[in-house]
Amino acid sequence: MGAHERVTGGGILIALGSWIRRQPAPLLGIDISSSTLKLVELGRDRGGSLRLLHCAIEPMERGWVHEGNIEKFDEVAEALRRLVRKAGTRTRRAALALPGSAVITRKISLPAGLDDDQLELQVEAELAQLIPSPLSDVALDFCVVGPSPTAAGYQEVLVAASRKEKVNDRQGVAEAAGLEPVIMDIEPYASRLAARRAIDRLPGGGHHLLVALFEIGSQSTSLQVVRNDEMIYERDQPIGGEGLTEMIQRQYGLSREEAELRKKQGGAGLPPDYGQTVLQPFLDGLGQELGRALQFFFTSTPHSKVDHILLSGGSALLPGLAQAVTLQTGFTASVLHPFEGMTVSPSIPAARLAMEATSYLVATGLALRRYGP
């Protein structure tokens, strides 16, 4: 295999093997973010439609995971054990993901007709020029996309590479929690897979539409601009739902935990002026920030508009957000519900799902790897 480690076969698949190997056995999608752990398990009913079997969220303390790095291994592993118990699943095979910032992905052109060993040698040679780290410190995977559109006799190969320690941390946490990690994906790729079902419901089945997918987390917001399953632009903004929590804390003198709970409950229990004094200014500011992110996209590409905006992440269910984003950007925005069109297990409380659904985008994309690309 050479000096580095290629993670394939029965072990971890770093992103790309999961696109070409079907995973028909039960599979948990596990999303490790900066403030929460999220789990999704999907199945199919007799008619072949998707069914949500289990889902759960487990909070983590600030600092346990920082900028995608697991800083408190034992605490995160114990939280993951609690998450699995909370979800009520018996499945132990799991798909996890690395942050996009932790993975280098490249499309390269290589001669057609190479066997796997020859391909691997060629990929190693290409990566040695791209990655400053020794290849012995790198975990990589690759798959053949198809014939090169620009060079006869060549094929396009998609390569993903990350430092082994990044892969090992997530693999180790999953194993410490009693899970069997079988897929290591990349968060933006999992998001796009989950978003594909929503894009398919747009006019014309979403074909050739330029769609801006925003994931609004607690501390940051990511933008992917997608067309026909291909990402053509991405950007992160340092703004998230934590800002609203802090505004509620300051305005009403609440603890952070109480402010977060009131926020998730749509302002229940807060004074009548909450909507006008706190929520609407936050929504307007968030809409402006998302608009700025799109402006960066327009100034750095030939594009001057998007056809639709999809909003996801834990803060996407804030009442009035889609309207505020539409107003601030001038483009139609809607909330992406990753479980829309699925039947839901009766064991999952509808009220809880209504509060949490948009948080599960990455975990849903990972759970969908059970059924292929």
Secondary structure, DSSP 4 states (H G I P E B T S, - for coil): --SSEE--TTS--BSSHHHHS---S--EEEEE-SSEEEEEEEEE-TTS-EEEEEEEEEE--TTSEETTEES-HHHHHHHHHHHHHHHT----EEEEEE-GGGEEEEEEEEETT--HHHHHHHHHHHHHHH-SS-GGGEEEEEEEEEE-SSSTTEEEEEEEEEEHHHHHHHHHHHHHTT-EEEEEEEHHHHHHHHHHHHHHTSGGGGTT--EEEEEE-SS-EEEEEEETTEEEEEEEES--THHHHHHHHHHHT--HHHHHHHHHTTTTTS-TTHIIIIIHHHHHHHHHHHHHHHHHHHHHSS----SEEEEESTTTTSTTHHHHHHHHHSS-EEE--TTTT-EE-TTS-HHHHHHHGGGGHHHHHHHHGGG--
